[in-house]
Amino acid sequence: MSRDGQGSDIDALEMGECEGELILRVKVQPRSARNALAGEREGALVVRLTAPPVEGAANKALTRLLGRALGVAPSAVRIVSGAGARQKRVSVAGIDAATARQRLGEGMGGAVSCPERS
């Protein structure tokens, strides 16, 4: 678990596969200092975004960031529910749960680790 109370346990993420697409829960933190995968909280992937939650800017940033982190095109990432909320269900085509866990774990490495001391 990181200092800000968000865990880094990828296995705790609630995700499944439906009709050939990966479904996962995401908790978005808009207007953050930087775009980052920030860990896991209550089964949801925590994603920090610099974009504000207006006119779909945060949703667009979310699809780009998740696409990059999962190694799929942003167009393969679709918000299934919660487009106007911080809690979302997201569908991702072209990836299975095991591969997603591996890639998300790699992408969260720097976001949840403690800084090195000099």
Contact map, one row per residue, 1 for C-alpha under 8 A:
1110111110000000000000000000000000000000000000000000000000000000000000000000000000000000000000000000000000000001000000
1111111100000000000000000000000000000000000000000000000000000000000000000000000000000000000000000000000000000001110000
1111110000000000000000000000000000000000000000000000000000000000000000000000000000000000000000000000000000000000000000
0111110000000000000000000000000000000000000000000000000000000000000000000000000000000000000000000000000000000000000000
1111111000000000000000000000000000000000000000000000000000000000000000000000000000000000000000000000000000000000000000
1111111100000000000000000000000000000111100001000000000000000000000000000000000000000000000000000000000000000000000000
1100111110000000000000000000000000000011100000000000000000000000000000000000000000000000000000000000000000000001000000
1100011111000000000000000000000000000111000000000000000000000000000000000000000000000000000000000000000010010001000000
1000001111111000000000000000000000000011000000000000000000000000000000000000000000000000000000000000000000000000000000
0000000111111000000000000000000000000011000000000000000000000000000000000000000000000000000000000000100110000000000000
0000000011111000000000000000000000000000000000000000000000000000000000000000000000000000000000000000100000000000000000
0000000011111100000000000000000000000001011000000000000000000000000000000000000000000000000000000000000000000000000000
0000000011111110000000011000000000000001011110000000000000000000000000000000000000000000000000000000000000000000000000
0000000000011111000000011000000000000000001100000000000000000000000000000000000000000000000000000000000000000000000000
0000000000001111100001111000000000000000000000000000000000000000000000000000000000000000000000001000000000000000000000
0000000000000111110001110000000000000000000000000000000000000000000000000000000000000000000000001000000000000000000000
0000000000000011111111100000000000000000000000000000000000000000000000000000000000000000000000011000000000000000000000
0000000000000001111111100000000000000000000000000000000000000000000000000000000000000000000000000000000000000000000000
0000000000000000111110000000000000000000000000000000000000000000000000000000000000000000000000000000000000000000000000
0000000000000000111111000000000000000000000000000000000000000000000000000000000000000000000011010000000000000000000000
0000000000000000111111100000000000000000000000000000000000000000000000000000000000000000001111110000000000000000000000
0000000000000011110111110000000000000000000000000000000000000000000000000000000000000000001110111000000000000000000000
0000000000000011110011111000000000000000000000000000000000000000000000000000000000000000111100000000000000000000000000
0000000000001111000001111100000000000000000110000000000000000000000000000000000000000000111000000000000000000000000000
0000000000001110000000111110000000000000001110000000000000000000000000000000000000000011110000000000000000000000000000
0000000000000000000000011111000000000000000111100000000000000000000000000000000000000111110000000000000000000000000000
0000000000000000000000001111100000000000000111100000000000000000000000000000000000000111000000000000000000000000000000
0000000000000000000000000111110000000000000001111000000000000000000000000000000000000111000000000000000000000000000000
0000000000000000000000000011111100000000000001111000000000000000000000000000000000000100000000000000000000000000000000
0000000000000000000000000001111100000000000000011111100001000000000000000000000000000000000000000000000000000000000000
0000000000000000000000000000111110000000000000011111100000000000000000000000000000000000000000000000000000000000000000
0000000000000000000000000000111111100000000000011110000000000000000000000000000000000000000000000000000000000000000000
0000000000000000000000000000001111100000000000001100000000000000000000000000000000000000000000000000000000000000000000
0000000000000000000000000000000111110000000000011100000000000000000000000000000000000000000000000000000000000000000000
0000000000000000000000000000000111111000000000111100000000000000100000000000000000000000000000000000000000000000000000
0000000000000000000000000000000001111100000000111000000000000000100000000000000000000000000000000000000000010010000000
0000000000000000000000000000000000111110000011110000000000000000000000000000000000000000000000000000000100110010000000
0000010100000000000000000000000000011111000011110000000000000000000000000000000000000000000000000000000000010011000000
0000011111000000000000000000000000001111100011100000000000000000000000000000000000000000000000000000000000010011000000
0000011111011000000000000000000000000111111111000000000000000000000000000000000000000000000000000000000000000000000000
0000011000000000000000000000000000000011111111000000000000000000000000000000000000000000000000000000000000000000000000
0000000000011000000000000000000000000001111100000000000000000000000000000000000000000000000000000000000000000000000000
0000000000011100000000001000000000000001111110000000000000000000000000000000000000000000000000000000000000000000000000
0000000000001100000000011110000000000001111111000000000000000000000000000000000000000000000000000000000000000000000000
0000000000001000000000011110000000001111101111100000000000000000000000000000000000000000000000000000000000000000000000
0000010000000000000000000111100000001111100111110000000000000000000000000000000000000000000000000000000000000000000000
0000000000000000000000000111100000111110000011111000000000000100000000000000000000000000000000000000000000000000000000
0000000000000000000000000001111101111100000001111100000000000000000000000000000000000000000000000000000000000000000000
0000000000000000000000000001111111110000000000111111000001001100000000000000000000000000000000000000000000000000000000
0000000000000000000000000000011111100000000000011111000001000000000000000000000000000000000000000000000000000000000000
0000000000000000000000000000011100000000000000001111100011001000000000000000000000000000000000000000000000000000000000
0000000000000000000000000000011000000000000000001111110011000000000000000000000000000000000000000000000000000000000000
0000000000000000000000000000011000000000000000000011111111100000000000000000000000000000000000000000000000000000000000
0000000000000000000000000000000000000000000000000001111111000000000000000000000000000000000000000000000000000000000000
0000000000000000000000000000000000000000000000000000111110000000000000000000000000000000000000000000000000000000000000
0000000000000000000000000000000000000000000000000000111111110000000000000000000000000000000000000000000000000000000000
0000000000000000000000000000000000000000000000000011111111111000000000000000000000000000000000000000000000000000000000
0000000000000000000000000000010000000000000000001111110111111100000000000000000000000000000000000000000000000000000000
0000000000000000000000000000000000000000000000000000100111111110000000000000001000100000000000000000000000000000000000
0000000000000000000000000000000000000000000000000000000111111111000000000000000000000000000000000000000000000000000000
0000000000000000000000000000000000000000000000001010000011111111100000000000000000000000000000000000000000000000000000
0000000000000000000000000000000000000000000000101000000001111111110000000000000000000000000000000000000000000000000000
0000000000000000000000000000000000000000000000000000000000111111111000000110110000000000000000000000000000000000000000
0000000000000000000000000000000000000000000000000000000000011111111100001100000000000000000000000000000000000000000000
0000000000000000000000000000000000110000000000000000000000001111111110000100000000000000000000000000000000000000000000
0000000000000000000000000000000000000000000000000000000000000111111111000100100000000000000000000000000000000000000000
0000000000000000000000000000000000000000000000000000000000000011111111111111100000000000000000000000000000000000000000
0000000000000000000000000000000000000000000000000000000000000001111111111100000000000000000000000000000000000000000000
0000000000000000000000000000000000000000000000000000000000000000111111110000000000000000000000000000001100100000000000
0000000000000000000000000000000000000000000000000000000000000000011111110000000000000000000000100001001100000000000000
0000000000000000000000000000000000000000000000000000000000000000001111111000000000000000000000000000001000000000000000
0000000000000000000000000000000000000000000000000000000000000000001111111101100000000000000011100000000000000000000000
0000000000000000000000000000000000000000000000000000000000000001001100111111100000000000000000000000000000000000000000
0000000000000000000000000000000000000000000000000000000000000011111100011111100000000000000000000000000000000000000000
0000000000000000000000000000000000000000000000000000000000000010001000001111110000000000000000000000000000000000000000
0000000000000000000000000000000000000000000000000000000000000000001000011111110000000000001111000000000000000000000000
0000000000000000000000000000000000000000000000000000000000000010011000011111111000000000011110000000000000000000000000
0000000000000000000000000000000000000000000000000000000000000010000000000011111100000000011100000000000000000000000000
0000000000000000000000000000000000000000000000000000000000100000000000000000111111100001111000000000000000000000000000
0000000000000000000000000000000000000000000000000000000000000000000000000000011111100001111000000000000000000000000000
0000000000000000000000000000000000000000000000000000000000000000000000000000001111100001110000000000000000000000000000
0000000000000000000000000000000000000000000000000000000000000000000000000000001111111111100000000000000000000000000000
0000000000000000000000000000000000000000000000000000000000100000000000000000001111111101000000000000000000000000000000
0000000000000000000000000000000000000000000000000000000000000000000000000000000001111100000000000000000000000000000000
0000000000000000000000000000000000000000000000000000000000000000000000000000000001111111000000000000000000000000000000
0000000000000000000000000111100000000000000000000000000000000000000000000000000001111111000000000000000000000000000000
0000000000000000000000001111000000000000000000000000000000000000000000000000000001001111100000000000000000000000000000
0000000000000000000000001111000000000000000000000000000000000000000000000000001111101111110000000000000000000000000000
0000000000000000000000111100000000000000000000000000000000000000000000000000001111000011111000000000000000000000000000
0000000000000000000000111100000000000000000000000000000000000000000000000000111110000001111100000000000000000000000000
0000000000000000000011110000000000000000000000000000000000000000000000000001111100000000111110000000000000000000000000
0000000000000000000011100000000000000000000000000000000000000000000000000001110000000000011111100000000000000000000000
0000000000000000000111000000000000000000000000000000000000000000000000010001100000000000001111100000000000000000000000
0000000000000000000110000000000000000000000000000000000000000000000000010001000000000000000111110000000000000000000000
0000000000000000000011000000000000000000000000000000000000000000000001010000000000000000000111111011000000000000000000
0000000000000000100111000000000000000000000000000000000000000000000000000000000000000000000001111111000000000000000000
0000000000000011100001000000000000000000000000000000000000000000000000000000000000000000000000111111100000000000000000
0000000000000000000000000000000000000000000000000000000000000000000000000000000000000000000000011111110000000000000000
0000000000000000000000000000000000000000000000000000000000000000000000000000000000000000000000111111111000000000000000
0000000000000000000000000000000000000000000000000000000000000000000001000000000000000000000000111111111100000000000000
0000000001100000000000000000000000000000000000000000000000000000000000000000000000000000000000001111111110000000000000
0000000000000000000000000000000000000000000000000000000000000000000000000000000000000000000000000111111111000000000000
0000000000000000000000000000000000000000000000000000000000000000000011100000000000000000000000000011111111100000000000
0000000001000000000000000000000000001000000000000000000000000000000011000000000000000000000000000001111111110000000000
0000000101000000000000000000000000000000000000000000000000000000000000000000000000000000000000000000111111111000000000
0000000000000000000000000000000000000000000000000000000000000000000000000000000000000000000000000000011111111000000000
0000000000000000000000000000000000001000000000000000000000000000000010000000000000000000000000000000001111111110000000
0000000100000000000000000000000000011110000000000000000000000000000000000000000000000000000000000000000111111111000000
0000000000000000000000000000000000000000000000000000000000000000000000000000000000000000000000000000000011111111100000
0000000000000000000000000000000000000000000000000000000000000000000000000000000000000000000000000000000000111111100000
0000000000000000000000000000000000011110000000000000000000000000000000000000000000000000000000000000000000111111100000
1100001100000000000000000000000000000110000000000000000000000000000000000000000000000000000000000000000000011111110000
0100000000000000000000000000000000000000000000000000000000000000000000000000000000000000000000000000000000001111111000
0100000000000000000000000000000000000000000000000000000000000000000000000000000000000000000000000000000000000001111100
0000000000000000000000000000000000000000000000000000000000000000000000000000000000000000000000000000000000000000111110
0000000000000000000000000000000000000000000000000000000000000000000000000000000000000000000000000000000000000000011111
0000000000000000000000000000000000000000000000000000000000000000000000000000000000000000000000000000000000000000001111
0000000000000000000000000000000000000000000000000000000000000000000000000000000000000000000000000000000000000000000111
